[in-house]
Amino acid sequence: MSIHSIKRAHTHLAWDNSISPVIKVQSGDTVSFSCLDASNGQITKESTVATISSLVFSQLDQVSGPVYVDGASPGDTLQVDVISVDTADWGWTGLITGFGLLHDEFPEPALKIWKLNKEEGYAWFDEERGIKIPLRPFAGEMGVAPGKKGAFSTIPPYNTGGNLDTRQLTAGSTLFLPIEVEGALFSIGASTSHDGHAAQGDGEVCGTAIETPMEVTVRLTVRKDRPFTRTPHFQAYQTNASNDEYYCTTGINSDIREATRSAVRNMINVLEAEFKMDRVAAYMLCSVAGDLKMHEVVDMPNYVIGMMLPQSMLQGPSAANA
């Protein structure tokens, strides 16, 4: 196993399978990325709300890479093990004109600069009110190049990943991405003002979380045994009292109902193909034990909906290979 690194200058501003890879690695290699925040360095800890109004939008939402993984072919799955995520000591949350679920009701720009207490793992939202936000940093955007030719915006999520904004993808989690081009061409980084997130609620309703520069290390492994990976799947621990481990399938679509249907259908496919469960029984299990999550609802035109099942429910003949 080799360890590689990608510096902050190695970025691109679209998903495009014609972009030459920054490096080539072997399956199972580890890659460290040094990422700027999603503003591409335009916002600093000294910035004011005036900076929001003067952002150069064509420079936002950069992603770092791409990385060519030897042996990766269309139809395979790229397994992305998130090894570590380390933030800066500051971050920002902004209201950007035209972005966010209620952008029509909050038209004026706003900016909050955060001080991140990394040692104790929190940031004060309002110290006088006693409101503090726990820090669980994750990379807002991870994906592989689409099979279709052309340049595709880094703002929305796709079936090949991208702006997933899924807060469960912290250190210790595993993401599975469907590969559509030779070498996979994996990149990591920003979205509509999301690069590294220090903290975020499900859905990210105002369009930004706590955005911050970060150092991220992942292991990239080609999987030939997961033909059912058609959208991003992931395995992660939930932030609940028992810290249960969950497996999640996603649905990504411009129609939120179709995204939800796809998320459930994809879980049924996993249970049927990987664990040899009857399809009707799998559908019932999703109903009685699955949790639907709105992971990403602001980066149009697509939504990310997740169907999450406790890992303990994934039992069957192939469970050892999950």
Disulfide bonds with the S-S distance in Angstrom:
none
